[in-house]
Amino acid sequence: MRAESAGRLVIPVNALNTSRTCPVCGHIAKGNRVTQSRFECASFAVNADHVGALNIRNRGGPALCDAGPAAA
């Protein structure tokens, strides 16, 4: 991988439903993804790519903490 060859830490994350899960309340539904680019839940509305990025960060964050200070 390019990131690894550059000395970057790579954390595998399950991407399942990252664009359908509300990062605020955790509700998962196909209906949360209103359009290709729009995410709306009862408690949060934003661009769908932003939601996916937040959820991936939230899923990978604990693994980064578990890796310890040497990983950062």
C-alpha positions in Angstrom: 0.0 0.0 0.0 1.2 3.5 -0.7 0.5 4.7 2.9 2.5 1.9 4.4 5.4 2.6 2.1 5.3 6.2 3.3 5.6 5.1 6.9 1.9 5.8 7.7 -0.2 3.6 10.0 -3.0 1.8 8.2 -6.0 0.7 10.2 -8.5 -1.6 8.5 -12.1 -0.5 9.1 -15.3 -2.3 8.2 -17.0 0.2 5.9 -20.4 -1.5 6.1 -23.2 1.1 6.5 -20.9 4.0 7.1 -22.9 6.2 4.9 -26.2 5.0 6.4 -25.3 5.3 10.1 -25.9 8.5 12.0 -22.7 9.5 13.8 -24.7 11.4 16.4 -27.4 8.9 17.5 -26.2 5.6 15.9 -29.5 5.0 13.9 -28.8 2.9 10.8 -31.3 3.1 7.9 -31.3 3.1 4.2 -33.7 6.1 4.4 -31.0 8.2 6.2 -29.2 8.4 2.8 -31.8 10.7 1.2 -29.8 11.2 -2.0 -26.4 10.3 -3.3 -24.9 13.3 -1.6 -27.4 14.0 1.3 -27.6 12.3 4.7 -30.5 13.1 7.0 -31.4 11.6 10.4 -33.7 13.0 13.0 -30.7 14.4 14.9 -28.2 15.2 12.1 -28.2 16.4 8.5 -25.0 16.9 6.4 -23.3 15.7 3.2 -23.2 11.9 3.0 -19.5 11.8 2.3 -18.9 13.7 5.6 -21.0 11.2 7.5 -19.0 8.3 6.0 -15.7 9.9 6.9 -16.9 10.6 10.5 -18.0 7.0 10.9 -14.8 5.6 9.5 -12.8 7.9 11.9 -15.0 6.8 14.8 -14.5 3.1 14.0 -10.7 3.4 13.5 -10.1 5.7 16.5 -10.2 3.0 19.2 -7.7 0.9 17.2 -5.3 3.9 17.1 -5.6 4.3 20.8 -4.9 0.6 21.3 -1.8 0.9 19.2 -0.2 3.2 21.7 1.9 6.3 21.4 4.5 4.7 19.0 1.8 4.4 16.4 1.1 8.1 16.2 
